[in-house]
Amino acid sequence: MTRAALLLLSMLLAVLGRAAAFADQSAVVLLYHRFGENDYPSTNIRLEQLDAQIKQLTSDGYHFMSLSEIAAKLKAKERLPEKTITITVDDAYKSVITEGWPKLKAAGIPLTLFVSTDPVDAASNQASSNYMTWDDIRTLDQEGVEIAHHTASHLHMPHAGLDASLSDIRRASERFETELGYVPKLFAYPYGEYSLDLKTAIEEEGFDAAFAQYSGPAATWSDPYALPRFPVNERYGDSSRFKLISQSKALPVSDIVPSDIVLAEDRNPPIYGFTVDEAVRGLSALACYPSHLGKPADLIRLEGNRIEVRFDKPFPKGRNRINCTLPAGGGRWYWHGQFFLVPGGQLD
């Protein structure tokens, strides 16, 4: 074999090796709220849907890992096993301990519960509540559920401001210390809303990682203080979508702009762009969907694998996102998501 052929082969093997590595540099984090509370379809998963999802997770080659271990490996840029996945739940509704956790525990699937302390305080002081009590939280803690931080009052942090948000977080931390004897090291932004100054504050408070609510796998190249989670509810809980998201791989991207996801009026719509790693092929099949358009945005491919996402219609006030997907082979998909917040939206 000639020297030129050897060099070409070496380059090809390097590219293939990098492409293969992407499969185990990300993990899927699923987000639930309620189990079997069918009066709340936007935040609930029906029990028959949960049963079907558990059956898929336990029979299709997934690797379960705790959220704290996933976060640690991502921050350390370490590889994860193929199809690593974990489940998180926000808000500590009673149906977690009565319906969701018993099924997950029986299947050997780890769970992380993000707790807002005010509703749990209220539930602990009244006879009937839709939320768990501190006794419930301690029971889950003892049974191996990872308890995590979700503020005290579940406030809209960017609207409340940095000082009010930090005060709320510290008040919750005091309640965790009193009731559990420790302060959780993982944090989830209420409603998935965050900003650059909030991310910095969360890191400075000593949290190991923070999670939002926009779709996409969490990867070694993700911001550890704005990690994505796939929301799962009745509408988005059917078997086809669940298989799509649970087997997705993070699209390897870098040089994402803009860095600030809070959009002032003069920056809406955003000039959004990113660079896809050169090992990824077939970029002509990439599609990016702004949440308010109902159709793909226009994509401009610049030199190399630089992608610019263009659309003229501004995001509405409130929470918005862009989801980009690309076939990854073997029935799986690359996925890249980005959250945007337009100030002034209705609070819910």
Secondary structure as the mmCIF struct_conf table of DSSP 4:
data_model
#
loop_
_struct_conf.conf_type_id
_struct_conf.id
_struct_conf.beg_label_comp_id
_struct_conf.beg_label_asym_id
_struct_conf.beg_label_seq_id
_struct_conf.end_label_comp_id
_struct_conf.end_label_asym_id
_struct_conf.end_label_seq_id
HELX_RH_AL_P HELX_RH_AL_P1 ARG A 3 PHE A 22
TURN_TY1_P TURN_TY1_P1 ALA A 23 ASP A 24
BEND BEND1 GLN A 25 GLN A 25
STRN STRN1 SER A 26 TYR A 32
STRN STRN2 ARG A 34 PHE A 35
BEND BEND2 GLY A 36 GLY A 36
TURN_TY1_P TURN_TY1_P2 ASN A 38 ASP A 39
TURN_TY1_P TURN_TY1_P3 PRO A 41 THR A 43
STRN STRN3 ASN A 44 ILE A 45
HELX_RH_AL_P HELX_RH_AL_P2 LEU A 47 LEU A 57
TURN_TY1_P TURN_TY1_P4 THR A 58 GLY A 61
STRN STRN4 HIS A 63 PHE A 64
HELX_RH_AL_P HELX_RH_AL_P3 LEU A 67 LYS A 75
TURN_TY1_P TURN_TY1_P5 ALA A 76 LYS A 77
TURN_TY1_P TURN_TY1_P6 GLU A 82 LYS A 83
STRN STRN5 THR A 84 ASP A 90
BEND BEND3 ASP A 91 ASP A 91
STRN STRN6 TYR A 93 TYR A 93
TURN_TY1_P TURN_TY1_P7 LYS A 94 LYS A 94
HELX_RH_AL_P HELX_RH_AL_P4 SER A 95 SER A 95
HELX_RH_PI_P HELX_RH_PI_P1 VAL A 96 GLY A 100
HELX_RH_AL_P HELX_RH_AL_P5 TRP A 101 ALA A 107
TURN_TY1_P TURN_TY1_P8 GLY A 108 GLY A 108
STRN STRN7 LEU A 111 VAL A 115
HELX_RH_AL_P HELX_RH_AL_P6 THR A 117 SER A 124
TURN_TY1_P TURN_TY1_P9 ASN A 125 ASN A 125
BEND BEND4 GLN A 126 ALA A 127
BEND BEND5 ASN A 130 ASN A 130
STRN STRN8 TYR A 131 TYR A 131
HELX_RH_AL_P HELX_RH_AL_P7 TRP A 134 GLN A 142
TURN_TY1_P TURN_TY1_P10 GLU A 143 GLY A 144
HELX_LH_PP_P HELX_LH_PP_P1 VAL A 145 VAL A 145
STRN STRN9 GLU A 146 HIS A 149
BEND BEND6 ALA A 152 SER A 153
HELX_RH_AL_P HELX_RH_AL_P8 MET A 157 ALA A 160
HELX_RH_AL_P HELX_RH_AL_P9 LEU A 162 LEU A 180
BEND BEND7 GLY A 181 TYR A 182
BEND BEND8 LYS A 185 LYS A 185
STRN STRN10 LEU A 186 ALA A 188
HELX_RH_3T_P HELX_RH_3T_P1 PRO A 190 GLY A 192
HELX_RH_AL_P HELX_RH_AL_P10 LEU A 196 GLU A 204
TURN_TY1_P TURN_TY1_P11 GLU A 205 GLY A 206
BEND BEND9 ASP A 208 ASP A 208
STRN STRN11 ALA A 209 PHE A 211
BEND BEND10 TYR A 214 GLY A 216
STRN STRN12 ALA A 218 ALA A 219
TURN_TY1_P TURN_TY1_P12 THR A 220 TRP A 221
BEND BEND11 SER A 222 SER A 222
TURN_TY1_P TURN_TY1_P13 PRO A 224 TYR A 225
BEND BEND12 ALA A 226 ALA A 226
STRN STRN13 LEU A 227 LEU A 227
STRN STRN14 PHE A 230 PRO A 231
BEND BEND13 GLU A 234 GLU A 234
TURN_TY1_P TURN_TY1_P14 ARG A 235 TYR A 236
BEND BEND14 ASP A 238 ASP A 238
HELX_RH_AL_P HELX_RH_AL_P11 SER A 239 SER A 246
TURN_TY1_P TURN_TY1_P15 GLN A 247 GLN A 247
STRN STRN15 LYS A 249 ALA A 250
STRN STRN16 VAL A 253 VAL A 257
BEND BEND15 SER A 259 SER A 259
STRN STRN17 VAL A 262 VAL A 262
HELX_LH_PP_P HELX_LH_PP_P2 LEU A 263 ALA A 264
HELX_RH_3T_P HELX_RH_3T_P2 GLU A 265 ARG A 267
BEND BEND16 PRO A 269 PRO A 269
STRN STRN18 TYR A 272 VAL A 276
TURN_TY1_P TURN_TY1_P16 GLU A 278 ALA A 279
HELX_RH_3T_P HELX_RH_3T_P3 LEU A 283 ALA A 285
STRN STRN19 ALA A 287 PRO A 290
TURN_TY1_P TURN_TY1_P17 SER A 291 LEU A 293
BEND BEND17 GLY A 294 LYS A 295
HELX_LH_PP_P HELX_LH_PP_P3 PRO A 296 ALA A 297
STRN STRN20 ASP A 298 ARG A 301
BEND BEND18 GLU A 303 GLU A 303
TURN_TY1_P TURN_TY1_P18 GLY A 304 ASN A 305
STRN STRN21 ARG A 306 ARG A 310
BEND BEND19 ASP A 312 LYS A 313
HELX_LH_PP_P HELX_LH_PP_P4 PRO A 314 PRO A 316
BEND BEND20 LYS A 317 LYS A 317
STRN STRN22 GLY A 318 GLY A 329
TURN_TY1_P TURN_TY1_P19 GLY A 330 GLY A 331
STRN STRN23 ARG A 332 VAL A 342
TURN_TY1_P TURN_TY1_P20 PRO A 343 GLY A 344
HELX_LH_PP_P HELX_LH_PP_P5 GLY A 345 LEU A 347
#
